[in-house]
């Protein structure tokens, strides 16, 4: 919740100019390097298929994703 103190603190922070072009470039390079890291260590292989689900109004085109092995939750979009 904002009040008069929070608003004045925000104004002081914005006027201080703490995010310089150099700092922004450092953050951009760090974000790029993080995006290039390998996949999550315990990630599982998944299968993705397009399915048609009958509904009272007709058919719904869906995208179904589930793990390749084992009994786990799936996702229907």
Contact map, one row per residue, 1 for C-alpha under 8 A:
11100000000000000000000000000000000000000000000000000000000000000000000000000
11111110000000000000000000000000000000000000000000000000000000000000000000000
11111110000000000000000000000000000000000000000000000000000000000000000000000
01111111000000000000000000000000000000000000000000000000000000000000000000000
01111111100000000000000000000000000000000000000000000000000000000000000000000
01111111110000000000000000000000000000000000000000000000000000000000000000000
01111111111000000000000000000000000000000000000000000000000000000000000000000
00011111111100000000000000000000000000000000000000000000000000000000000000000
00001111111110000000000000000000000000000000000000000000000000000000000000000
00000111111111000000000000000000000000000000000000000000000000000000000000000
00000011111111100000000000000000000000000000000000000000000000000000000000000
00000001111111110000000000000000000000000000000000000000000000000000000000000
00000000111111111100000000000000000000000000000000000000000000000000000000000
00000000011111111100000000000000000000000000000000000000000000000000000000000
00000000001111111000000000000000000000000000000000000000000000000000000000000
00000000000111111100000000000000000000000000000000000000000000000000000000000
00000000000011111111000000000000000000000000000000000000000000000000000000000
00000000000011011111000000000000000000000000000000000000000000000000000000000
00000000000000001111101100000000000000000000000000000000000000000000000000000
00000000000000001111111100000000000000000000000000000000000000000000000000000
00000000000000000011111110000000000000000000000000000000000000000000000000000
00000000000000000001111111000000000000000000000000000000000000000000000000000
00000000000000000011111111100000000000000000000000000000000000000000000000000
00000000000000000011111111110000000000000000000000000000000000000000000000000
00000000000000000000111111111000000000000000000000000000000000000000000000000
00000000000000000000011111111100000000000000000000000000000000000000000000000
00000000000000000000001111111110000000000000000000000000000000000000000000000
00000000000000000000000111111111000000000000000000000000000000000000000000000
00000000000000000000000011111111100000000000000000000000000000000000000000000
00000000000000000000000001111111110000000000000000000000000000000000000000000
00000000000000000000000000111111111000000000000000000000000000000000000000000
00000000000000000000000000011111111100000000000000000000000000000000000000000
00000000000000000000000000001111111110000000000000000000000000000000000000000
00000000000000000000000000000111111110000000000000000000000000000000000000000
00000000000000000000000000000011111110000000000000000000000000000000000000000
00000000000000000000000000000001111111000000000000000000000000000000000000000
00000000000000000000000000000000111111100000000000000000000000000000000000000
00000000000000000000000000000000000111110000000000000000000000000000000000000
00000000000000000000000000000000000011111010000000000000000000000000000000000
00000000000000000000000000000000000001111110000000000000000000000000000000000
00000000000000000000000000000000000000111110000000000000000000000000000000000
00000000000000000000000000000000000000011111000000000000000000000000000000000
00000000000000000000000000000000000000111111100000000000000000000000000000000
00000000000000000000000000000000000000000111110000000000000000000011000000000
00000000000000000000000000000000000000000011111000000000000000000011000000000
00000000000000000000000000000000000000000001111100000000000000001111000000000
00000000000000000000000000000000000000000000111110000000000000001111000000000
00000000000000000000000000000000000000000000011111000000000000111100000000000
00000000000000000000000000000000000000000000001111100000000000111000000000000
00000000000000000000000000000000000000000000000111110000000011110000000000000
00000000000000000000000000000000000000000000000011111000000011110000000000000
00000000000000000000000000000000000000000000000001111100001111000000000000000
00000000000000000000000000000000000000000000000000111110001111000000000000000
00000000000000000000000000000000000000000000000000011111011100000000000000000
00000000000000000000000000000000000000000000000000001111111100000000000000000
00000000000000000000000000000000000000000000000000000111110000000000000000000
00000000000000000000000000000000000000000000000000000011111000000000000000000
00000000000000000000000000000000000000000000000000000111111100000000000000000
00000000000000000000000000000000000000000000000000011110111110000000000000000
00000000000000000000000000000000000000000000000000011110011111000000000000000
00000000000000000000000000000000000000000000000001111000001111100000000000000
00000000000000000000000000000000000000000000000001111000000111110000000000011
00000000000000000000000000000000000000000000000111100000000011111000000000111
00000000000000000000000000000000000000000000000111100000000001111100000001111
00000000000000000000000000000000000000000000011110000000000000111110000001110
00000000000000000000000000000000000000000000011100000000000000011111000111100
00000000000000000000000000000000000000000001111000000000000000001111111111000
00000000000000000000000000000000000000000001111000000000000000000111110000000
00000000000000000000000000000000000000000000000000000000000000000011111000000
00000000000000000000000000000000000000000000000000000000000000000011111100000
00000000000000000000000000000000000000000000000000000000000000000010111110000
00000000000000000000000000000000000000000000000000000000000000000110011111000
00000000000000000000000000000000000000000000000000000000000000000110001111100
00000000000000000000000000000000000000000000000000000000000000011110000111110
00000000000000000000000000000000000000000000000000000000000000111100000011111
00000000000000000000000000000000000000000000000000000000000001111000000001111
00000000000000000000000000000000000000000000000000000000000001110000000000111
